[in-house]
């Protein structure tokens, strides 16, 4: 159906009492003595199903008294002052909406499968019901008012926005014909080309990118098999997984919680001394505990010292109930209680997957990348992570905090760490705060890794908040953390270059200005 055949042509005065009384058009008309009364309105009674709806060509208002389904798109090429406003007294369903410069009011639900893009502050979308779909975007202060729930995959307030956890790349999201990518500027969208392609039934967006936030990383399995063997326990307690052992300590271990499951891998003593063993410990949130241990077969210290190659291992296990009045250890066998057997199976599977995640994380961020960022001139005055003023600064939408290697906390030297924090709006439109921690970590075999941790803590009521260890947990948020670091790195590098060019970061503290001047970074 052509847009010129939608309903009957009436005036605004004829239908104004049928409009939602809180709509902008109604309140504006009432407040200004019927200034819209003579404007043309196309009114359709009942449900309407059309191929496309271009709001460049129509009257002052298109009003549908029922549900509206548009197969291809609803849009207008210019977002400053579109020709037609739109009111739907029911649900609206369409794959794309590229709008701006008008009022769009929907009394039911809005279903936009691929993308809603509202641009510029002369336009506003109001939905009394729910909004469901793929990508919800508002740029240049476009207004979105949703009274129901937001069930969208991703929401952006500006193209530069990151959305929850996820880096944003316009060149990956849109087909190349829709993006103008000039060497001297940030990429921007060619709205006219987007409308043209939609009119031709061609895609403008890569739908798989919208749903990429739901995809887990493809983590290689670090184990040849998942059998319960001494060889796998050796692998799970390999020096490449263990931290550098403190001087004089006999026990070296790593540990973590994942989904209510606690795991620990430990090595006690030295391989060529008496009493040496390797162990795995599992505990669940119900207080069931299981210890699996391998130790060399009985030999004298001389035999241990002289033996070359792989030792002959003895495997043993014990279990107990931590919260029980009688928490003595019992021998673990195939006849042990079912909850202990379940803990064994679940703990083993969790540990294998978590260690595979850990080894995968090694490939994601170079430790040198973190060192290079911590060594930038812009970072130098922020040399006290545990000081309220000197631990970091805002740059654009990010808050960066810095901890140099060896900084003391409670008389304990801490490793180098970069923290990136930011505020964002979630898919429900609520403001959230999140922080990601990128920490250099040394292993017993001399290798390094960048540990990646996450906190949603909103108040600074703890100096050492409880962190989600993404290097063990894995999942989509792990990749989001890597993308966030890359975006943050670019902002930090640019701010550092601006500093060297004589331009200060916004609202920077006076002590930092004095320091940069003393070092000759500022004139």
N, C-alpha and C positions, 0 to 999 in steps of 0.2 A: 504494500500500500504506500503510495506517495505521501509525503508529509503534507501536501496541499489538500489531501482528502481525509484528514483526521477530524472526525466529528462535525459539529455545526459551528458556524461563525457567530459569535455573540460578543457582547461588550463586557468589560470588567464589572460594570454596575449590575449586569444581569446575574453574575455568579458569585459576587464577593461574599455574600452571606454563607455560601457553601465552603469557603476556604477555612482552613484551620485559623482560629482567631489569634494564635501566637505567631503566625507566619509574618515575615517581614513585609510582604506586599499588603496584607490586610492592615497591619498596624500603621504602616506608612500612609496608606490611603485614608485611614480614619483620622490620623493626626494632621493631615494636610488637605482637609476639605474635599476629599474625593478626587485627588489629582490623577488617579489612574482610571476613573470611571469610564472614560471614553475610549480607552485602549481596547484593541481587538483581542479576543480570546477564542481559541479553538477548543471546544468542549466535546469530549467523547463520553457517552454514558455506557457503563458496563466494561467488561474486560476488552483489552486491545492487544493484538499480536501483529507486529510489523517487522520489516527486515532491518531498518536502520532509522535513526532519528538525528538529523543534523540541525542543531539549534541556531545555526547561522541564518536560516531562511524563513523562520516562522514569525508568528505574531508576538505580542507582548507576553502572552501566557498560553501554554498548552496544558490543559487540565484533563486528566483521565479519572473518571469516577468508577474505578474498578482496578483490576490488576493490569500491569503493563509488562509485556514480554517483547524485547527487541533482540533479534537474532544476532546481529553483527556488532553494533556499537551505538552509543549515544555520545555526541560530541559537538564541539565547535572549534573552529580554527584559531580564533582570537580569544584570549581570556580576560581582556580588559573590559569589554562591554558586549556581551553576547546579545543576539536579537531576542531570544525567547527564554522565559522562565518556565519551570516545569513543576507541576503539582500532580502527584499520584495518590489517590485516595484508596490505597490498597498496597499490594506488593509490587516491586519492580525487579525484573530479572533480565540480565544482559551480560555478555562476556567482558565488555569494555565500556568505561565511561571516561572520556577525556573532556572535562568541562572547566568552566571558569567564567566569571562576569555575570552570573545570574543566580537567582534563588532556585534551589531544587528542594522540594519538600515532599517527603514520603511518609504517609501515615502508617504503613505496614512495615514489612521487612525489605531490605535491599540485598539482592544476591548478585554479586559481580565476580564471575568465575576467575577472570584473569587479573584485571587491574582497574581500579578507580584512581583517576588523577584529577584533583581539583587544584587549579592554579590561580594565584593572585587574590588580593584581599577584597576585590569587588564581588566575590562570589561566596556562596555558602551552601552546604548540604545539611539538611535536617532529616533525621530518620527517627520516627517514634519507636519502631521495633528494633530488630537485630540487624547487624550488618555481617554478612558472611562472604567469604571468597578468598582470593589470592593476595594481591598487593593493594594496600590502601595508602595513597600518597596525598599529602597536602603541602604545597609549596607556595612561597611568597605570601605567607600569612593567610592562606585560604582557610575558611572556617568549616569545621566539621562538628556537628552536634548529633550525638547518638544517645537515645534514651534507653535502648535495650543493651544487648551484649555485642561485643566485637569478637567475631570468630573468624579472623583473617590470619593468613599464614605469616604475613609480614606487614609492618606499618612504618612509614617514613614521613617525617615532617619536612624534610628537605632532601634533595638528592644526595647531599653529602652526609646525611644522617646514616648511622650504622644499623639501626633497628636492634632488637634484642640479640646480643652476642654475635651478630653476623656482619661481616664486612660487606660493603656494597660496591659493585663494579658495574657501572652503566654499560660498558662495552660487552660484558658477558650477559647481561639481562636482556638487552634489546637486539633485534636484528640490525646488522651494520647500516642498512639504508636509512634507519631512523635516527642515527646518532651522527652529529657533526663533531669530529675529533680533530681540532686544529692543534698544531704543535705548540702554540703560545698560550693556549687557554685550556681550561677544563672542558671535557666533553659536555655537550648539551643536546637536548632532544629537538628534533625537527618535527614539530607538531603537524604541520601541513602534510608532510610525507606520511606520518602515522595515520592521519585521517584518510588519505588517498589509498593506502594499502588496506585499511579496514573496509573501505568501499569496494575494493576489488576482491575481498574475501581472503586476503593474505595475512599471515601472522605478523605481529610487530614485537612480540615478546617471546622469550624462550621459557616456556612454562616450567621446565625442569629446574630452572634456577630459583624460582620462587619457592619450590618445595625442597631445595637443597638443604635447608636448615634442619630437615627431618632425617637426613641421611647420616649414618654413622661412618666414620673413616674406615677405609679398607686396611685393616691391621694384619700384617703377615703373622702367621703362627710361628712362634719361636721354638716350638717343640716338634720333634719328628713324630712322636706319638704321645698320647695322653694317659698312658698306663702308669700305674703306681709302681715305680721302680726306683732303685737306689740311684740309677743314672739320672733320672729326672729330679730327684731330690738334690743331687749334686748340682745340677743345672740351676735349680731354684735358689741355691745358696752360693752361686758363683761370685767371685770377687767383683765382677762388673756390676753387681746389684747391691753390694754392701758398701756403706760409707767408709771413709778412712777411719780406722780404729784409733781410739784415743790411747795415748801412751799408758802402758801398764794395764789396760783393760784386756780381759781374756775373752769376753763375749762381744761379738760384733753382729748386728742385726738390722733389718729394716722391717717396718710394720705399717699397716693402714687399715682403714675401715671402708668397705664398699657395700652399700645396700644392707646394712645390718650384719654384715659378715666381717669379723676381724681376722686378719692374717699376719703372721710374723715368720720370717725366715732368719735363722740364726746359725752362726758358726762359733763354737767354743774352743778356745785353745789353738794350738798350732798342730798342723798335720803330723809332724814328726815328734810330738810329745805325748806323754801318757794323759789319758782323759779327754782326748780330742773327740768331738762329735759335731754333726750337723743336724738341725732340727727344723720342723715346721710346726707351728702352733695355730690352731683355729679356735675361735670362740664366737658364738652367736649371741643375739640380744636376749636370749632366754636363759643364758648362763651355762649352756653346754660347752665344755672345753675338751679339746683333743690335742695330744702331743705326739707327733711322729718323729722318730729319731733314727739316724744311721750313724754307726760308729765302727771303726776298724775291728776286725776279729782280734781276739785276745793275743797280744804279742808283747814282748818286752820292749822297753824304750830303745834298746840297741837295734832290735829287729825293725822297729818303726823308722829309725834313722837311716838304716841301710836299705830299706825297701825302695825300689824304683817303680814307677808306673802306677796304675790304678790300684787302690787298696781293695781288699776283700771286705765288703760291708756286712754288718749285722743290722737288720731292720727290726725295730720294736715300736710299740705304740701304747699309750695310756690315756685314759679319759677320766673326767670327774664332772661334778655339777658344782659350779662356783658358788651358787647361792644356797646350796644345801647345808643343813646342819652338819652333816658328815660329808666333807668335801675331799675325802681321801682318793688317791689315784687308784684306778683299777686297770688291769691289763686289757688292751684293746684287741679283740678278735672278731672273726666273722659272726660270732654269736652275741656281740655287744648289743645294747638296746637300740631300737630303731632310730630314735632321735640322734644318737651318736653316729650311727651309720649315715644318716642324712647329712649330719654336719661334716663327716668325712668326705662325702661325695660333693657336697656344695662347696666346701672350703677348698678342695682340690681344684675343682673347675674354676672357681673364682680366682685362685692364685695363678693358675696357668694363663688365664685371659689377662689378668692384671699385669703380669710380668711381660706378656707379649705387648700390651699397651705401652709399658714402660720402655721397652726396647724400641718400639716404633717412635716414641717421643724423641729419642736421640736424633732421629733424622729430620726433625721439624725445625729446630732453631739452633743455630750455631752459638756456642758459648761466647765466641769472639764478638758476635753481634751485640750481645748484652754489654760486654766490656767496652766496646767502641762507644755505645750510647752513654755509659756511665763516665766516660773520659771526655765528653764534650765540654767546651768552655762554659756553655750555658748551665751546666750541671755543677760546676766547681764550687760556687758559694753554698750550695745546698748539700752540705757535708755531714749533717746530723739527722739521720732518719728518725730518731726518737725525740727530736725537738719539735715543738709545735710550729715554729716558723721556718726552720732551716731544712725541713725534710723534702720539700717539693714545691711545685708551682703549677698554676693553670696555664695551658696553652690551647687556645681555641676551645673545643668541647671536652678536652681531656685534662685530668689532673695527674701529673707525673710525680712520683716520689722515688727517692734514690737512697740506696744503702751501699756504701763502699765496702769492699772486702776487709774483714778484720774489725769492723765497728763493734764496740762492746755493748752488750745488753745483759744486765744482771751478772756482770763480771765474766761473761762468756763471749768470745769473739764470734761474730756472725758472718756468713758468706755474703758475697755481693748479690744485690737484688734490685730489680726495677719493678715498680708498681705502677699500673695504669688504672685509673678510676674514671668513671663518667656517670652522668645522669642520662636516662633515656625514658621514653614512654613505651609501655608494653602494649600488647594488642588490645588491651581493655582501655587504653588511653591514660593509665595511671603512671605517675612519675616513679621510677625506680632508680636505685643506686647500686652499682656493682664495681668490684675491684678485681683485677687480675694481677698475680704475683709471678714474676719470672726470676727464679733463683738459681745461681750457679752452684752445682753440687759435685763434690769430688768422690770418686769411688776408690775402693781398696786396691784395684788394679791400675790406678793412675788415670783412668778415663774420666771424662766430665759429661754432665748432662745439664740442660736447663729444665729444672722442675717447673711445672705450670700448675698454679693453684688459683682458686676462685673463692670470693667471699661476696655475699649479698648484704653484708652488714651495713646498716644505714647510719648508725651512730658511732662516734669515736669513743665508745665507752670501754673498749679493750685495746691495748696496744698490740696484743698478739691474738687476733681473732681466730676462731675455728675455721679452717680452710678446707674446701673440697679439693682433694688431690687429683686433678685431672690427668696427671701422668699415670695414675693407676686406674682411674675410673673410665677414661676414654670417652667415647660417644661424640655426638655432634658438637658439644660445647668445647671439646678439645680443639677442633678445627676453628671454631669461632675465636678462641683465644689466640691462635696463631695469626688469624686475619686481623684481629684487633691490634696485636703487636705491630704488624706491618703498617697499618694505618697510623698508629701512634708514632712509630719510628719516623715516618715521613713528616709528620707534624713537628716532631722534636728536631729533626735535622733542618727543616726549613726555618724554625725559630732560631736555631743556632746560627744559621747563615745570616738571618736578618740581624741578629745581635752583632755579628762581626761587621755587618754593613752599617751599623749605627742605629738600628731600630730595636727598641726595647720591647719585651713581651708586655702584654696588657696588665696593668695593676701589679707590677712587680714590686717587691719589697725594697726598701731603701738600702738595707745592708747588701743586697745583691748588686745594686747599682754601684755602690762604693767599691765593692770587690772588683767588678768588671772594669771600672775606671782605673783602679790600682794596677791591674794586670795589662792595661793598654788595649783592652777589647773595645772600650768606648773612649771617645775623645772628650 
